[in-house]
Amino acid sequence: MATLQIENLHVTVEGKEILKGVSLTINSGEIHVLMGPNGSGKTSLSLAIMGHPKYKITEGKILLDGEDITNIETHEKVKKGLFLAFQNPIEISGVKLSTLLVAEYNRIYGSSNSPLQVISFVKELSKNVGVTDALLNRGIFEGFSGGEKKRTEILQMLLMKPKIAILDEPDSGVDVDGLRAIAEAILKLKNENNTGYLIITHYRRILDHVKADKVHVLYRGKIVATGGMELAKLIDEKGYEGVLK
Ligand SMILES: Nc1ncnc2c1ncn2[C@@H]1O[C@H](COP(=O)(O)OP(=O)(O)OP(=O)(O)O)[C@@H](O)[C@H]1O
């Protein structure tokens, strides 16, 4: 059982306060969805949680299983079981995706398996989310389409089996089959690993496949509404202005 607690988080970027006291608790096996208008601070929240140096936490704290992890290094947060799938992952040319995934595998599970065994395991996982051999053999995210990037990030998540995963718009730019595959991967880890999720999205369509326990609305740096699936439906129908009136 894991719990990520975000308590009264205030975050500034380039001297401007973006998050103004965000509190959120995510337990193992729970799916939380974070919605909100463009520029409300959703990505800033995910980057601040992971410890991006530009996103400065000026007040509040982040606890994982009761331990204060607010100021520890990003790689330590990853080691402790936090995972972030970026909204726009950056390309790293010169390092093959398969090389990264094999290195990740060895870091997590130890290097007792032969390289051939590891690569066949990675390929098997890749099939779940439609990441082809051609992509595995390319530079990391190099020339990947939007949907291919999203599928690849979910593949990384499947490999890493995090306690808590933050997925920043996993559904953007993904075709219908990709969306289904991503949703299945989310549910697979929830069921097999008891992973808890914070899923940032603009669209209700992912909720056709993944049932959220809670839907939160972030508006101008504050969570201004929390509800169930009906809240996402209401936002779809009435827009943020209509709902927040
Ligand atoms: N590195 C940065 N430098 C300057 N301003 C930033 C930076 N990162 C975020 N901001 C600003 O912080 C605000 C919140 O941005 P953020 O990306 O967190 O919003 P968001 O809710 O994820 O938006 P979207 O739905 O459009 O993805 C915006 O006004 C944005 O311009």
The ligand as an SDF file (V2000), in Angstrom:
LIG
                    3D

 31 33  0  0  0  0  0  0  0  0999 V2000
    9.1370   27.1200  -17.6920 N   0  0  0  0  0  0  0  0  0  0  0  0
    8.2030   28.0850  -17.6560 C   0  0  0  0  0  0  0  0  0  0  0  0
    8.5270   29.3770  -17.8450 N   0  0  0  0  0  0  0  0  0  0  0  0
    7.5770   30.3490  -17.7870 C   0  0  0  0  0  0  0  0  0  0  0  0
    6.2760   30.1210  -17.5520 N   0  0  0  0  0  0  0  0  0  0  0  0
    5.9020   28.8460  -17.3650 C   0  0  0  0  0  0  0  0  0  0  0  0
    6.8350   27.7690  -17.4100 C   0  0  0  0  0  0  0  0  0  0  0  0
    6.1610   26.6210  -17.1770 N   0  0  0  0  0  0  0  0  0  0  0  0
    4.8620   26.9730  -17.0050 C   0  0  0  0  0  0  0  0  0  0  0  0
    4.7080   28.3010  -17.1240 N   0  0  0  0  0  0  0  0  0  0  0  0
    3.4350   29.0270  -17.0350 C   0  0  0  0  0  0  0  0  0  0  0  0
    2.7040   28.4920  -15.9670 O   0  0  0  0  0  0  0  0  0  0  0  0
    1.3160   28.4230  -16.2810 C   0  0  0  0  0  0  0  0  0  0  0  0
    0.8230   27.0110  -16.1080 C   0  0  0  0  0  0  0  0  0  0  0  0
    1.3760   26.2030  -17.1200 O   0  0  0  0  0  0  0  0  0  0  0  0
    1.1400   24.6400  -17.1920 P   0  0  0  0  0  0  0  0  0  0  0  0
    1.9180   24.1060  -18.3400 O   0  0  0  0  0  0  0  0  0  0  0  0
    1.3910   24.0610  -15.8570 O   0  0  0  0  0  0  0  0  0  0  0  0
   -0.4340   24.5940  -17.4900 O   0  0  0  0  0  0  0  0  0  0  0  0
   -1.3670   23.3730  -17.8770 P   0  0  0  0  0  0  0  0  0  0  0  0
   -2.5500   23.4290  -16.9800 O   0  0  0  0  0  0  0  0  0  0  0  0
   -0.5900   22.1020  -17.9030 O   0  0  0  0  0  0  0  0  0  0  0  0
   -1.8010   23.7990  -19.3530 O   0  0  0  0  0  0  0  0  0  0  0  0
   -2.2090   22.9450  -20.6620 P   0  0  0  0  0  0  0  0  0  0  0  0
   -3.5880   22.4060  -20.3990 O   0  0  0  0  0  0  0  0  0  0  0  0
   -2.2340   23.9920  -21.7360 O   0  0  0  0  0  0  0  0  0  0  0  0
   -1.1950   21.8840  -20.8970 O   0  0  0  0  0  0  0  0  0  0  0  0
    1.1840   28.9530  -17.7170 C   0  0  0  0  0  0  0  0  0  0  0  0
    0.7990   30.2970  -17.6710 O   0  0  0  0  0  0  0  0  0  0  0  0
    2.5800   28.7930  -18.2690 C   0  0  0  0  0  0  0  0  0  0  0  0
    2.8330   29.7420  -19.2910 O   0  0  0  0  0  0  0  0  0  0  0  0
  1  2  1  0
  2  3  1  0
  2  7  2  0
  3  4  2  0
  4  5  1  0
  5  6  2  0
  6  7  1  0
  6 10  1  0
  7  8  1  0
  8  9  2  0
  9 10  1  0
 10 11  1  0
 11 12  1  0
 11 30  1  0
 12 13  1  0
 13 14  1  0
 13 28  1  0
 14 15  1  0
 15 16  1  0
 16 17  2  0
 16 18  1  0
 16 19  1  0
 19 20  1  0
 20 21  2  0
 20 22  1  0
 20 23  1  0
 23 24  1  0
 24 25  2  0
 24 26  1  0
 24 27  1  0
 28 29  1  0
 28 30  1  0
 30 31  1  0
M  END
$$$$
